[in-house]
């Protein structure tokens, strides 16, 4: 068949046969056409977040987002906003590649100590080493990785669960999902495709489903309480793993003790 322009109804009608629809926007990173609408959707979402952000992403390495979050927090506080803010991150510990950019992201959010060797080496020369502490007041951040545990012939075995997701949830009202990682390549240089969806129903469904998988219990709607539950779980899991026991659920605090600084991604 010859190519022809397709109308929205060509896609909407069969989709609606499956049930109620949701409004969504297709976003891209396509530098050849000057299209960086994935980056624009992330920036808009982060700037408008007031309760929580949940990143589940293969990489967590885009330092500009950290600067945006700190700047936004500073503006809100100067305007009298007193509520705490919570950031949940599920990602991978580095394998050497991307260690510097991961560290820069974490350090800019006050979490450089999760990479202690790099943190120690970088403190003297990193321009963000002396963070404006006021920018981070009331900003509560968990950075986690996922692990499985099971009994083997020689006792409990642990296996890292590699995160390949590219998902952002905001305030139970908005999500973006697709192929874009939180790094420079996906936001600026590679060809990527995401959807951006302002749907409270689907965003809450994503959060409750994933957090139940990661924690082993059904989450509630009090984000501060969930943040504390994550903390307790990760502390208990760390102690359990150290003693050779079986993990309660997959969540463990992010940790990278390596020193080698290789290529950014």
N, C-alpha and C positions, 0 to 999 in steps of 0.2 A: 504494500500500500504506500501511496505517496505520503510524505510527511505533511501534517496539517496542525494548525494551532489547536490546542485542547482547552476547553472551557472548564471552569471550576466545577460546574455541575457534572462533568464527566467523571470526576473523582468523588464528589460529595454524595451523589445518589447511591452508589454501591456501598460506600462507607456507612451511610445512615441506615442501611438495611441490617447492619450489625448492632445497632443501638444508638443511643444519644451521642452526639459528637461534642468535641471540645475545640475551641478556637486555638489555633497554633500558627506560629510563623516559622518558615524555613529560613535558617541563617547559614551563612557560609564564611569560610576563609578562602578567598580566591584572589591572591595578590595580583594576578595578571589583569584582573578586571577592577582592581581597587576595592574589592569587597571584603571587608573585615567585620561583617555584621555579627559574627559570633562574639568577637571581642566587645563590640558595642553592647550586646545583650548582657554579657557578664558585667560590664562596668555599670550599666543601668541597674541591674539586679543588686549588685553589691552596694551601690549608693543608696538604694531604697530599703535595704534590709533594716529591720528594727528589732527583731526578736532572735532569730537564729539563721545561720547558714550551715548547710551540710554539703561538703565536698566529698564525693566518692570518685577518685580519679587515679589513673595509672601514675601520673606525675603531679607534683605540687611544687611548681618551680617558676611561677610568674611573679616576680617581685613587685611589679607595678600594682598588682592587686593588693598586696600588703600595704603599700603606700596609700592606696585609695581607701582601704579600710581604716587605717590610722587617721587619715585626714578627715574622713567622714565622721569618725568618732569624736574628733576634736571639735568639729563644727556643731555636732549635736549637743555636746556638753556645754559649749559656750552659749547655746540657746536654751539651756536649762533642762536638757534631757537627762534624767537621773537613772533610768532603768539599765540593768545589766544587759549585756549582749553575749551570745554564745555561738562559738564556732566549733563544729565537729568536722574532722577531716579523717577519712579512711584512704590510705594510699600505700605505696610500697617503700620499704627501706631501699636505699640505692645499692647498686652493685659496683659502684665506682664511677660509672658514667652519670653525669648530671649531679655529682655530689656538691660541687660548688654552688650551682644555681639553687639546689634544694636547700643548702645551708643558708644562702642569702634570703630565701623566702622565709624560712623558719626564724632566722635571727631578726628579721624585720618585724616579726610578730611576737618577739620576746621568747622564742622557743629554741634558740641556738644551742642550749645545753643538751638537747636531744641528740646532737652530733658532737660529743664532748671533745674529741681530738681536734676536729676542724675548728670548733669554737675556741679552744685554747690557742691554736695557731693564728686564728684570724682576729682575735680581740684587739690586738695592738694596731692593726692596719685597716680593719673594717670600718668604713665611715658610719655604719649603723650600730657599731658596738656600744656607743653611749646613747642608747635609745631615750627618747623623750618619754619617761615613764608615764606621764599624764595621758599620753595618747592611748595607752593600754589599760588604764584604770577602768574597771567594769567590763573589760573585754576578756571573756573566759574562753580558753582554747584547748581542745583536745586534739592531738594528732595520734592516730592509731594505725596499726597494721593488723592483718588477719592471719591466724594460725589454726591449724587442725592438730588434734592430738588423738592417739589411739594406742592400744596395747599391742606390742609386738612380742616376739620370742624372747627379747632381752629387756623387756620393760616398756615403759611409755615412750613412744616416738612422737616427734613434733615435725610438722611440715608447714612451711609458709604457703599461704593461699595468695596467689598472685592476683592483684587487683587490676582489671583491665577496663573497668567502667569509666564513663566520662559523664558524670551526673552532678548537677548542682540543684539543691532544693533551698527555697527561700521562704521563711515565715509561714509555711503551710499554705502558700497562695500561688507560688510560681516555681516552675522547674525548667531547666534546659538539659537536653540529653542528645548525644550524638557521637561523633567521632573525634571531637576536639579534646586534647589533653590540656591541662593547666601548665603550659610552657610556651616559650616564645615561638617555637616552630608552628604549633597548632593555631596560635592566636594571630600570627603575623605572616608566616611564610608558606606553610603547606596548604594543600587543598583539603578542606574539611567541610562537614555538613552536620548541622544540629537542628533540632526543633526547639523553639521557645514557646512555653505554654502557660498562660495565666489561669491555672485551674486549681482551686483549693481542693477539690475532690481528689484529683489524681496526685497532687503533691503530697497530701496527707497519706494517701494510699501507698505511695513510694516510701515515705518515711517510716510508716508503721511496719510495712513488710520487711524492709531492709534492717531496721533497728532490731526487730525481733530475731532475724537471722543472726545478727552480729552479737546480740546480748543473751539470747536464749529465753527472753521473757517479752511479753507484749508491752510496748511502751505506752506511757500516758501522754497527756497533752501539756503537762507542766515542763517546759524546756529546762528550767533550772534544776528540777528534780531529776530529770533524765541525765543532765550533765553530771550531777553528783553520783548517780547510779553507774555511769560509765567509769568515773574515777574509781569507785569502790571495786568494780569488776576488774579493771586493769591492774589495780594494786594486788588483789587476790590472785589473779592469774599469774602475775610476776612471781609471787611467793610460791604458788603451786608449781610453776615450771622449775623454779630454782631447786625445789625439793624433789623434783622428778615425778610429780603427780599429773593427773589428767586435767586439762583446762576445763573451766566451767562453761566457757563459750569462746568464740574465735577472737575476741578483741584483746590486743596487747598494745601497750604504749609503743609508739614509734621509737626506734633506737638505731643509730648508725655509729658504730665505734671506729669506722675506718678513717684513714688519713689521706689516701691517694686522691688527688684532684685531677680528674680526667676531663674529656670533652664535655660540654654542657649537656648534651642529650644523647 
